[in-house]
Amino acid sequence: MAVFGVGRGKARDKQAVPGPAVLAPRRSLDGWTLEGTPLAFRFAREELRELATLMHGVSAGMETPYTYDRASDLLEKGGERPQALAVLDAYFMLPAHIRDANQSETRTLGRRRHRLRKRLGTPPPNASAPDPVTAVGPAEAQPALESAPIATPAPPPAPAPATQFTRGILSPEPETAAKPELPAAAALPVPPRPTVPPPMPASEPSASEPPTSEPESAPPPPPAAPPAPTEPPPVPPRPPADPVIPPRPTRSATPTAPPEGRR
């Protein structure tokens, strides 16, 4: 009965929850729940709790295909085909690398998605959206502008030639002109180098010192050193050695007489 879209229990005369938005569960003390929503009258308590957890994963964008497969299966069996199709559309909105990593599950979900669209008569989501380029008329999309000749920019003026300053080049002097000769420098006489130093001039006595009639005497020669001794000095007599002290006799070496009373 659920395959043909017949509801269960109290919700046989109720209308299915429309899509394309996924019905998100609400947070409760014991987890996620769908109590108070139109889906609460379609499922039993255990299935409703499981479906609430699966719908939360779909709303959060989980990357496991089982979440979308199980949620769409429960919704389709409960007569909620629009919500089952919304769950499958949410799976195909995930990044492409997730679908490429689960190719077999993607093919299964794609066939179920195609079957639900065919039963509900729902066109693909891309076909229902109008093309922004074709929906708007040409007059509204791009208003026609008056044709005006395109003015070509004037060529830039040629730059003024730069002033170049060149140094003047002096013409070489003619070779025929005789150059004045400079007079040769006179050779200076070089005196011979003296071999003996010249005598020093005598110092004149100063005015403060009295004149002396006698010349200064030369300093006395230093005393002559004593002659080196040829024989060794006599050796002083050696002091007498210490007297030898005989050793003190011990008790064992000295004979002792026995006491008188023990003979």
C-alpha positions in Angstrom: 0.0 0.0 0.0 2.8 2.4 0.7 4.2 1.8 -2.8 1.1 3.3 -4.3 1.3 6.3 -2.0 -1.4 5.3 0.4 -0.8 6.8 3.9 -0.8 5.1 7.2 -3.0 5.3 10.3 -4.4 8.7 11.1 -3.0 10.5 8.0 -4.8 8.6 5.2 -6.8 11.7 4.3 -3.9 14.1 4.9 -2.1 15.8 2.1 1.7 15.1 1.6 4.2 17.8 2.7 5.1 19.7 -0.5 8.7 20.3 -1.6 11.2 21.2 -2.8 12.6 22.3 0.6 13.5 19.5 3.0 11.6 19.6 6.2 14.2 20.1 8.9 13.6 18.5 12.4 13.8 20.4 15.6 16.0 19.9 18.6 14.6 18.2 21.7 15.9 16.9 25.0 16.5 13.4 23.7 17.7 14.3 20.2 16.1 15.4 17.0 12.4 15.0 16.6 9.6 15.6 14.1 6.8 15.9 16.7 4.4 18.7 15.9 5.1 18.5 12.1 2.9 17.1 9.4 5.2 14.0 9.2 4.3 13.1 12.8 1.0 11.6 11.7 2.5 9.4 8.9 5.0 7.3 10.8 5.2 5.2 14.0 7.2 6.5 16.9 10.4 4.5 16.2 10.4 5.3 12.5 9.7 9.0 13.3 12.7 9.2 15.5 14.9 7.5 12.9 13.6 9.7 10.2 14.2 12.8 12.3 17.9 11.9 12.6 18.1 11.2 8.9 16.4 14.5 7.9 18.8 16.3 10.2 21.8 14.7 8.3 20.2 15.7 5.0 19.8 19.3 6.2 23.4 19.4 7.4 24.8 18.1 4.1 26.2 14.8 5.2 28.4 13.0 2.6 27.1 9.4 3.2 24.8 8.2 0.5 23.1 5.8 2.9 21.5 8.8 4.7 19.8 10.0 1.6 18.8 6.5 0.5 17.2 5.5 3.8 15.5 8.8 4.3 14.0 8.8 0.8 12.9 5.1 1.2 11.1 5.9 4.5 9.4 9.0 3.0 8.3 7.2 -0.1 6.8 4.3 1.9 5.0 6.8 4.1 3.4 8.6 1.1 5.7 11.6 1.3 6.9 11.5 -2.3 7.6 15.3 -2.6 9.9 15.1 0.5 11.6 12.0 -0.9 12.3 13.8 -4.1 13.6 16.8 -2.1 16.0 14.5 -0.3 17.3 13.0 -3.5 17.7 16.5 -5.0 19.8 17.5 -1.9 22.1 14.5 -2.6 22.8 15.6 -6.2 23.6 19.1 -5.0 26.6 17.8 -3.1 30.1 18.3 -4.6 31.0 16.1 -7.6 33.8 14.3 -5.9 31.4 12.8 -3.4 29.2 11.3 -6.2 32.3 10.1 -8.1 33.5 8.3 -5.0 30.1 6.4 -4.6 29.2 5.6 -8.2 27.0 2.6 -7.6 24.9 4.4 -4.9 24.7 7.5 -7.1 23.2 5.4 -10.0 20.7 3.8 -7.6 19.6 7.2 -6.2 19.5 8.6 -9.8 17.1 6.0 -10.9 14.8 6.5 -7.9 14.9 10.3 -8.5 13.9 9.8 -12.1 11.0 7.5 -11.1 9.7 10.0 -8.5 9.8 12.9 -11.0 7.9 10.8 -13.5 5.2 9.9 -11.0 4.9 13.4 -9.6 5.2 15.1 -13.0 7.9 17.4 -11.7 10.3 18.8 -14.3 14.0 18.9 -13.6 14.9 21.9 -11.4 17.2 23.4 -14.1 14.4 23.3 -16.8 11.9 25.1 -14.5 14.1 28.1 -13.9 14.0 30.6 -16.8 17.1 31.5 -18.5 18.2 35.0 -17.4 19.4 35.8 -20.9 16.4 34.6 -22.9 13.7 35.6 -20.5 14.5 39.2 -20.7 13.8 40.9 -24.1 16.7 42.3 -26.1 15.3 45.9 -25.5 15.2 45.4 -21.7 18.3 43.3 -21.3 20.6 45.6 -23.3 19.2 49.0 -24.3 20.2 50.1 -27.7 22.7 52.9 -27.8 22.8 55.5 -30.5 25.4 54.7 -33.0 28.1 57.2 -32.9 31.3 57.2 -34.9 34.1 56.0 -32.9 36.6 58.8 -32.6 40.1 57.6 -33.2 42.6 59.1 -30.8 44.9 61.7 -32.3 48.4 60.5 -32.7 50.7 61.8 -30.1 52.9 64.8 -31.1 56.4 64.0 -32.1 58.9 64.7 -29.4 61.2 67.7 -30.0 64.7 66.8 -31.0 67.0 66.7 -28.1 69.7 69.4 -28.1 73.1 67.8 -28.4 76.1 69.6 -27.1 79.4 68.5 -28.7 82.7 69.6 -27.6 84.9 71.5 -29.9 87.7 69.6 -31.5 90.9 71.6 -31.9 92.7 71.2 -35.2 96.2 69.8 -34.9 99.1 72.2 -35.3 100.9 72.1 -38.6 104.0 69.9 -38.7 106.0 72.7 -40.4 105.9 75.0 -37.4 109.2 74.7 -35.5 108.9 74.0 -31.8 110.9 76.3 -29.5 113.8 74.5 -27.9 114.2 74.8 -24.1 117.6 75.8 -22.8 119.6 73.0 -21.2 119.8 73.2 -17.4 123.3 74.1 -16.2 125.1 71.3 -14.3 125.6 72.1 -10.6 129.1 71.2 -9.1 128.9 68.3 -6.7 131.5 68.6 -3.9 133.5 65.4 -3.0 132.3 63.3 -0.1 134.5 63.9 3.0 136.2 60.8 4.4 137.3 62.2 7.8 134.9 64.1 9.9 135.8 67.8 10.3 137.0 69.0 13.7 134.3 70.2 16.0 134.7 73.9 17.0 135.6 74.7 20.6 132.6 75.8 22.7 132.8 79.4 23.8 132.5 80.0 27.6 129.2 81.5 28.6 129.0 84.8 30.4 127.6 83.3 33.6 130.5 80.8 34.0 133.8 82.3 35.3 136.8 81.7 33.0 139.2 79.0 34.0 142.9 79.2 33.4 143.6 75.5 33.7 142.0 72.9 31.4 139.7 70.4 32.9 141.5 67.2 34.1 140.4 63.9 32.7 138.4 61.6 35.0 140.4 59.0 37.0 140.6 55.5 35.4 138.5 52.8 37.0 140.2 50.5 39.6 141.8 47.4 38.2 140.0 44.1 38.8 141.7 41.7 41.2 143.6 38.8 39.5 141.7 35.5 39.1 142.8 32.9 41.7 144.8 30.1 40.3 144.5 27.6 43.3 141.3 26.5 44.9 140.6 28.0 48.4 141.4 25.8 51.4 138.6 23.5 52.6 137.7 24.3 56.2 138.0 21.4 58.7 134.9 19.2 59.1 133.3 19.4 62.6 133.4 16.2 64.7 130.5 13.8 64.3 128.0 13.4 67.1 128.8 10.8 69.7 127.2 7.4 69.2 124.6 6.8 71.9 124.3 3.0 72.7 120.9 1.6 72.6 119.0 1.4 75.9 118.8 -2.2 77.2 115.4 -3.6 77.1 113.7 -5.6 79.9 114.0 -9.0 78.1 117.8 -8.5 77.6 118.5 -7.7 81.3 118.4 -10.8 83.5 116.3 -10.4 86.6 116.7 -12.5 89.8 113.6 -14.4 90.9 112.0 -13.3 94.0 113.2 -14.8 97.2 110.1 -16.6 98.3 109.6 -18.6 95.0 112.9 -20.6 94.7 
